[in-house]
Amino acid sequence: MKSVDEQIELIRRGTEQIEPFGDLRKKLEKSSVTGKPLRVKYGIDPTGIDVHLGHTVPLRKLRLFQELGHQAVLILGNYTALVGDPSGRDQTRARLTPEQVEANARDYLIQVSKVIDITKTEVRRNGDWFSRFAFLDVLALTSKITVQRMLERDDFSKRFNTRPESVPIYLHECLYPLMQGHDSVEIKADIELGGSEQLFNLMMGRRLQEADGQEPQICLTLPILRGLDGVRRMGKSLGNYVGVGEQAKAQFFKIMQIPDDLMKEWYELLTDVPAAEIASLIDNAKTHPKAAKQRLGLEIVTYYHGGDAALQARADWEKEVREKQDPDDMPEASVSRAAVMLPSGKAGIVKLLVAAGLAKSNGDARQKVTEGAVNIGPEKTKVADPKAEIELNDGLVLRLGKNLRRVRVVD
């Protein structure tokens, strides 16, 4: 096992806040002396998410604790998911059914297995204890916090002070931080991980553990990863994400699109590249940003798909983007000769685009051709006349913007 100082250096990388920091060293020293691993908690509500790189920031930190010899405890919030976490939200989250939550939990475990060693992870569902709660237990839990303290939460405060009528705060939402805190009591957490907006909930765990006579956990928060646009948090709904389950090529191509000023953040939060080497890469990126970005892409894609797949993805990027060649794995479209043929014995470009699935309708196809967005064949000959007649050959390549099709002629 690494020394306490070495562990602290690794743990601090990319973290936003460690509260209280002094207690972290004490817990690590005690663990080193006793040989007893720390119990490191990370909770997720299975609400049907597709895991993207933003979700992996705390998961990677959980994996680090595993590598340091500590016990990872993953809480699947099948009961907290029925409430809906209000953290970072200015409105009530839609509630799910128990059946939806359980289906999502199974899918989530498959996805997070790409990041942490699930075989060495203690996986707990908080329904295991909350399903046994009687009403008196709920009363006892709610007596641990005042309404005034609850309203100090940033999200509740905004809703209460700025839009009290249009954006209500439902009482069941106030149970959420108490439930998350009680999870820490049940599993006797030493450390809890969470995003920067989760600090209130994490500190609730300390409060409830102290009330139960336990040594309170350390609260470790991590920054919210910015997405491909370099501004907003990564999110599938915003279209600025890289999915953990995406193919190697798709991941690499997306990473090569990020703004240069995102690289330092992504290197620190999404790779294991040493800090000194990151500093050198970022310094060199001022004059050679492509090389630094390619290295970042290789590091991330290798983690999820292996080195060979990462190198192939880079080769594909060089071929298709830098050299502007067509990809080898271009999608194909079966086109009936009779559906597109004109009396001249050639194919009408408008009918061909529709038949190949590159345009929704004849009108859409005519507009795209008129705009100059269409070209064909190995020479990428531009077609700008909607009345153009094309020699139809098997294997003809059609291009509409970034969308391509290889035509397979069906007689």
C-alpha positions as CSV (number, residue, x, y, z in Angstrom):
1,M,0.0,0.0,0.0
2,K,1.2,3.5,-0.8
3,S,2.2,5.8,2.0
4,V,-0.3,8.3,3.5
5,D,1.4,11.2,1.8
6,E,1.3,9.4,-1.6
7,Q,-2.4,8.5,-1.1
8,I,-3.3,12.1,-0.2
9,E,-1.5,13.5,-3.3
10,L,-3.4,11.1,-5.6
11,I,-6.7,11.7,-3.8
12,R,-6.4,15.5,-4.0
13,R,-5.9,15.5,-7.8
14,G,-8.9,17.0,-9.5
15,T,-10.9,17.3,-6.3
16,E,-12.9,20.5,-5.5
17,Q,-13.3,20.2,-1.8
18,I,-12.3,17.8,1.0
19,E,-14.3,18.5,4.2
20,P,-12.7,18.4,6.7
21,F,-9.3,18.0,5.1
22,G,-7.4,17.4,8.3
23,D,-9.6,14.4,9.2
24,L,-8.7,12.7,5.9
25,R,-5.1,12.2,7.0
26,K,-6.2,10.9,10.3
27,K,-8.4,8.3,8.7
28,L,-5.7,7.3,6.2
29,E,-3.1,7.0,9.1
30,K,-5.5,4.9,11.1
31,S,-6.2,2.6,8.1
32,S,-2.5,2.2,7.5
33,V,-1.8,1.3,11.2
34,T,-4.7,-1.1,11.6
35,G,-4.7,-2.6,8.1
36,K,-8.4,-1.9,7.9
37,P,-9.5,-0.4,4.5
38,L,-11.6,2.8,4.5
39,R,-15.2,2.4,3.3
40,V,-15.6,4.8,0.4
41,K,-19.2,5.5,-0.6
42,Y,-20.6,6.7,-3.9
43,G,-24.3,6.8,-4.5
44,I,-26.3,7.0,-7.7
45,D,-30.0,7.0,-8.3
46,P,-30.8,4.7,-11.2
47,T,-32.9,7.1,-13.2
48,G,-32.2,5.7,-16.6
49,I,-29.0,7.5,-17.5
50,D,-26.6,6.6,-20.3
51,V,-23.2,6.9,-18.5
52,H,-21.0,9.6,-20.1
53,L,-17.6,10.9,-19.3
54,G,-19.1,13.4,-16.9
55,H,-20.5,10.6,-14.7
56,T,-17.1,8.9,-14.7
57,V,-15.4,11.7,-12.7
58,P,-16.5,10.4,-9.3
59,L,-16.4,6.8,-10.5
60,R,-12.8,7.2,-11.5
61,K,-12.1,8.6,-8.0
62,L,-13.9,5.5,-6.5
63,R,-11.7,3.3,-8.6
64,L,-8.6,5.1,-7.3
65,F,-9.6,4.3,-3.8
66,Q,-10.0,0.6,-4.9
67,E,-6.4,0.7,-6.3
68,L,-5.2,2.2,-3.0
69,G,-6.6,-0.8,-1.2
70,H,-9.8,0.6,0.2
71,Q,-13.3,-0.7,0.0
72,A,-15.6,0.9,-2.6
73,V,-19.3,0.9,-1.6
74,L,-21.7,1.7,-4.4
75,I,-25.2,2.7,-3.3
76,L,-27.9,2.1,-5.8
77,G,-30.6,4.5,-4.6
78,N,-33.7,2.5,-5.6
79,Y,-35.6,4.3,-2.8
80,T,-34.1,7.8,-3.1
81,A,-34.8,7.6,-6.9
82,L,-38.5,7.4,-6.0
83,V,-38.1,10.8,-4.3
84,G,-35.8,12.5,-6.8
85,D,-32.7,14.4,-5.9
86,P,-33.3,18.2,-6.0
87,S,-29.6,19.0,-6.0
88,G,-28.7,21.6,-8.6
89,R,-32.3,21.7,-9.8
90,D,-34.8,24.5,-9.8
91,Q,-37.8,22.3,-10.2
92,T,-39.1,19.0,-9.0
93,R,-37.7,15.9,-10.7
94,A,-40.2,13.5,-12.2
95,R,-40.8,10.4,-10.0
96,L,-40.2,6.9,-11.3
97,T,-42.0,3.6,-10.6
98,P,-40.2,0.9,-8.6
99,E,-40.1,-1.3,-11.8
100,Q,-38.4,1.4,-13.8
101,V,-35.9,2.0,-11.1
102,E,-34.9,-1.7,-10.8
103,A,-34.6,-2.0,-14.6
104,N,-32.4,1.0,-14.7
105,A,-30.2,-0.3,-11.8
106,R,-29.4,-3.4,-13.7
107,D,-28.4,-1.4,-16.8
108,Y,-26.4,1.0,-14.7
109,L,-24.3,-1.7,-13.1
110,I,-23.3,-2.9,-16.6
111,Q,-22.2,0.5,-17.6
112,V,-20.2,1.4,-14.4
113,S,-18.4,-1.9,-14.7
114,K,-16.4,-0.2,-17.5
115,V,-14.9,2.2,-14.9
116,I,-14.7,0.5,-11.5
117,D,-13.9,-3.1,-10.6
118,I,-17.5,-4.2,-9.8
119,T,-16.3,-7.6,-8.6
120,K,-14.5,-5.9,-5.7
121,T,-17.3,-3.4,-5.1
122,E,-19.8,-3.7,-2.3
123,V,-23.1,-2.9,-4.0
124,R,-26.0,-2.0,-1.8
125,R,-29.6,-0.9,-2.6
126,N,-30.9,1.7,0.0
127,G,-34.3,0.0,-0.3
128,D,-32.8,-2.7,1.8
129,W,-33.2,-0.5,4.9
130,F,-35.8,2.1,3.8
131,S,-38.3,-0.5,2.9
132,R,-38.3,-1.6,6.6
133,F,-39.0,1.9,7.9
134,A,-42.1,2.5,9.9
135,F,-43.7,5.9,10.2
136,L,-42.0,6.4,13.6
137,D,-38.7,5.9,11.9
138,V,-39.5,8.6,9.4
139,L,-40.4,11.0,12.2
140,A,-37.2,10.2,14.0
141,L,-35.2,10.9,10.8
142,T,-37.0,14.2,10.1
143,S,-36.4,15.4,13.6
144,K,-32.6,15.6,12.8
145,I,-32.9,18.8,10.8
146,T,-34.9,22.1,11.0
147,V,-36.9,23.7,8.1
148,Q,-34.6,26.7,8.3
149,R,-31.5,24.5,7.8
150,M,-33.1,22.7,4.9
151,L,-33.9,26.0,3.2
152,E,-30.3,26.9,3.3
153,R,-29.8,24.5,0.4
154,D,-29.0,26.6,-2.7
155,D,-31.6,25.0,-4.9
156,F,-34.4,25.3,-2.3
157,S,-33.4,28.8,-1.4
158,K,-33.7,29.9,-5.1
159,R,-37.1,28.3,-5.5
160,F,-38.3,29.7,-2.2
161,N,-37.0,33.2,-2.5
162,T,-37.4,34.0,-6.2
163,R,-40.3,31.9,-7.5
164,P,-42.3,30.6,-4.5
165,E,-45.5,30.2,-6.4
166,S,-44.4,29.1,-9.9
167,V,-41.8,26.5,-8.7
168,P,-43.0,24.8,-5.5
169,I,-40.9,22.8,-3.1
170,Y,-42.7,19.6,-2.2
171,L,-42.2,18.1,1.2
172,H,-41.1,14.8,-0.1
173,E,-38.0,16.5,-1.7
174,C,-36.9,17.6,1.8
175,L,-36.5,13.9,2.6
176,Y,-33.9,13.4,0.0
177,P,-30.8,14.7,1.8
178,L,-31.9,12.9,5.0
179,M,-32.2,9.7,3.1
180,Q,-28.8,10.1,1.5
181,G,-27.3,10.9,4.9
182,H,-28.9,7.9,6.5
183,D,-27.3,5.7,3.8
184,S,-23.9,6.7,5.3
185,V,-25.1,5.6,8.7
186,E,-26.2,2.2,7.4
187,I,-23.0,1.4,5.7
188,K,-20.7,3.2,8.1
189,A,-19.0,5.3,5.4
190,D,-15.6,6.8,6.1
191,I,-15.6,8.9,2.9
192,E,-18.4,9.9,0.6
193,L,-17.9,11.1,-3.0
194,G,-20.1,13.4,-4.9
195,G,-20.4,16.3,-7.4
196,S,-19.8,19.9,-6.2
197,E,-23.6,20.5,-6.0
198,Q,-23.9,17.5,-3.5
199,L,-22.0,19.0,-0.6
200,F,-25.2,19.7,1.5
201,N,-26.2,16.1,1.1
202,L,-22.8,14.8,2.0
203,M,-22.5,17.0,5.1
204,M,-25.9,15.6,6.1
205,G,-24.3,12.2,6.3
206,R,-21.7,13.6,8.8
207,R,-24.5,15.1,10.9
208,L,-26.5,11.8,11.0
209,Q,-23.4,9.7,11.7
210,E,-22.4,11.9,14.7
211,A,-26.0,11.6,16.0
212,D,-25.7,7.9,15.7
213,G,-22.4,7.8,17.6
214,Q,-20.3,7.0,14.5
215,E,-17.1,8.7,13.4
216,P,-18.3,11.2,10.7
217,Q,-17.4,10.7,7.1
218,I,-15.1,12.8,5.0
219,C,-17.0,14.7,2.3
220,L,-15.1,14.8,-1.0
221,T,-16.6,16.7,-3.9
222,L,-15.5,16.7,-7.5
223,P,-16.1,19.4,-10.2
224,I,-18.8,19.1,-12.8
225,L,-17.2,18.2,-16.1
226,R,-17.8,20.7,-18.9
227,G,-19.0,19.1,-22.2
228,L,-17.9,19.3,-25.8
229,D,-19.0,23.0,-26.1
230,G,-16.5,24.0,-23.3
231,V,-19.2,25.9,-21.5
232,R,-22.1,23.8,-20.1
233,R,-22.0,20.7,-18.0
234,M,-21.7,17.5,-20.0
235,G,-25.2,16.2,-20.7
236,K,-26.9,14.0,-23.2
237,S,-29.9,16.3,-23.5
238,L,-27.5,19.1,-24.5
239,G,-25.8,17.0,-27.1
240,N,-22.3,17.8,-25.7
241,Y,-21.3,14.5,-24.3
242,V,-19.1,11.5,-24.9
243,G,-20.8,8.2,-24.0
244,V,-18.9,5.5,-22.2
245,G,-20.7,2.9,-24.3
246,E,-19.9,4.7,-27.6
247,Q,-17.6,3.0,-30.2
248,A,-13.9,3.9,-30.1
249,K,-14.1,5.9,-33.3
250,A,-17.1,8.0,-32.1
251,Q,-15.3,8.8,-28.8
252,F,-12.1,9.8,-30.5
253,F,-13.8,12.0,-33.1
254,K,-15.8,13.8,-30.4
255,I,-12.7,14.4,-28.2
256,M,-10.9,16.0,-31.1
257,Q,-13.7,18.6,-31.3
258,I,-13.3,20.0,-27.8
259,P,-12.0,23.5,-27.3
260,D,-8.3,23.7,-26.5
261,D,-8.9,25.3,-23.1
262,L,-10.8,22.1,-22.0
263,M,-7.8,19.9,-22.3
264,K,-6.2,20.5,-18.9
265,E,-9.5,19.8,-17.1
266,W,-10.1,16.6,-19.1
267,Y,-6.6,15.4,-18.6
268,E,-6.9,15.8,-14.9
269,L,-10.3,14.4,-14.4
270,L,-10.5,11.7,-17.1
271,T,-6.9,10.3,-17.4
272,D,-4.1,8.9,-15.2
273,V,-1.4,11.0,-16.9
274,P,0.9,12.3,-14.2
275,A,0.5,16.0,-13.3
276,A,4.0,17.0,-14.4
277,E,3.4,15.4,-17.8
278,I,0.0,17.1,-18.1
279,A,1.7,20.5,-17.4
280,S,4.2,19.8,-20.2
281,L,1.4,18.7,-22.6
282,I,-0.7,21.8,-22.0
283,D,2.3,24.0,-22.4
284,N,3.2,22.4,-25.7
285,A,-0.5,22.6,-26.7
286,K,-0.1,26.4,-27.1
287,T,1.8,25.7,-30.3
288,H,0.8,22.1,-31.1
289,P,-2.8,21.6,-29.8
290,K,-3.6,18.8,-32.2
291,A,-0.9,16.5,-30.8
292,A,-2.0,17.2,-27.2
293,K,-5.6,16.5,-28.1
294,Q,-4.8,13.3,-29.9
295,R,-2.9,12.1,-26.8
296,L,-6.0,12.9,-24.8
297,G,-8.2,10.9,-27.2
298,L,-5.8,8.0,-27.1
299,E,-5.7,7.9,-23.3
300,I,-9.5,8.0,-22.9
301,V,-10.3,5.6,-25.8
302,T,-7.7,3.1,-24.7
303,Y,-9.3,3.0,-21.2
304,Y,-12.6,1.9,-22.6
305,H,-11.7,0.0,-25.8
306,G,-8.0,-0.9,-25.6
307,G,-4.9,0.4,-27.3
308,D,-5.5,-1.2,-30.8
309,A,-8.9,0.3,-31.1
310,A,-7.6,3.7,-30.0
311,L,-4.8,3.7,-32.6
312,Q,-7.3,2.7,-35.3
313,A,-9.6,5.5,-34.2
314,R,-6.8,8.0,-34.6
315,A,-5.9,6.6,-38.0
316,D,-9.5,7.0,-39.1
317,W,-9.5,10.6,-37.8
318,E,-6.4,11.3,-39.8
319,K,-7.8,9.8,-42.9
320,E,-11.3,11.3,-42.8
321,V,-10.8,14.6,-41.1
322,R,-7.2,15.7,-41.9
323,E,-6.9,14.1,-45.3
324,K,-10.6,14.4,-46.0
325,Q,-11.0,10.8,-47.3
326,D,-14.1,8.7,-47.1
327,P,-14.3,6.3,-44.1
328,D,-13.9,2.6,-44.8
329,D,-17.0,1.8,-42.8
330,M,-19.4,4.0,-44.7
331,P,-23.1,3.2,-44.4
332,E,-24.7,1.6,-47.4
333,A,-28.1,2.2,-49.0
334,S,-30.0,-0.3,-51.2
335,V,-31.6,1.7,-54.1
336,S,-34.0,0.3,-56.6
337,R,-33.1,1.2,-60.1
338,A,-36.7,1.5,-61.1
339,A,-37.4,4.0,-58.3
340,V,-34.8,6.6,-59.4
341,M,-34.4,6.0,-63.1
342,L,-35.4,8.7,-65.6
343,P,-36.3,8.2,-69.3
344,S,-32.7,9.1,-70.2
345,G,-31.5,5.9,-68.5
346,K,-29.9,7.9,-65.7
347,A,-30.9,8.6,-62.1
348,G,-32.4,11.8,-61.0
349,I,-30.3,13.3,-58.2
350,V,-33.4,14.3,-56.2
351,K,-34.9,10.8,-56.3
352,L,-31.5,9.3,-55.6
353,L,-31.0,11.3,-52.4
354,V,-34.5,10.4,-51.1
355,A,-34.0,6.7,-52.0
356,A,-30.7,6.6,-50.3
357,G,-32.1,8.1,-47.1
358,L,-30.1,11.3,-47.3
359,A,-33.2,13.5,-47.7
360,K,-36.7,13.2,-46.2
361,S,-38.6,14.3,-49.3
362,N,-38.1,15.6,-52.9
363,G,-38.5,19.1,-51.6
364,D,-35.8,18.6,-49.0
365,A,-33.5,17.1,-51.6
366,R,-34.0,19.9,-54.1
367,Q,-33.2,22.5,-51.3
368,K,-30.0,20.7,-50.3
369,V,-28.8,20.4,-53.9
370,T,-29.5,24.1,-54.6
371,E,-27.6,25.0,-51.4
372,G,-24.5,23.2,-52.9
373,A,-24.4,20.6,-50.1
374,V,-24.3,17.5,-52.4
375,N,-21.4,15.9,-54.2
376,I,-20.8,12.4,-55.6
377,G,-18.2,9.9,-56.7
378,P,-14.4,9.6,-56.0
379,E,-13.7,13.2,-57.3
380,K,-16.4,14.6,-55.0
381,T,-18.1,16.3,-58.0
382,K,-20.5,18.9,-56.7
383,V,-24.1,18.7,-57.9
384,A,-25.9,22.0,-57.8
385,D,-28.8,21.5,-60.3
386,P,-31.8,19.7,-58.9
387,K,-32.6,18.4,-62.4
388,A,-29.2,16.8,-62.7
389,E,-29.1,13.2,-64.1
390,I,-26.6,10.9,-62.6
391,E,-24.9,7.8,-64.0
392,L,-26.1,5.1,-61.6
393,N,-23.3,2.6,-60.7
394,D,-23.1,0.1,-57.9
395,G,-20.9,1.5,-55.2
396,L,-21.5,5.2,-56.1
397,V,-20.8,7.4,-53.1
398,L,-23.3,10.1,-52.3
399,R,-22.4,12.9,-49.9
400,L,-24.7,15.4,-48.3
401,G,-22.8,17.5,-45.9
402,K,-21.1,15.1,-43.4
403,N,-23.6,12.3,-44.3
404,L,-22.5,9.7,-46.7
405,R,-24.0,6.6,-48.4
406,R,-22.5,4.0,-50.7
407,V,-25.2,3.0,-53.1
408,R,-26.0,-0.6,-53.7
409,V,-28.2,-0.9,-56.8
410,V,-31.1,-3.3,-56.7
411,D,-32.7,-4.3,-60.0
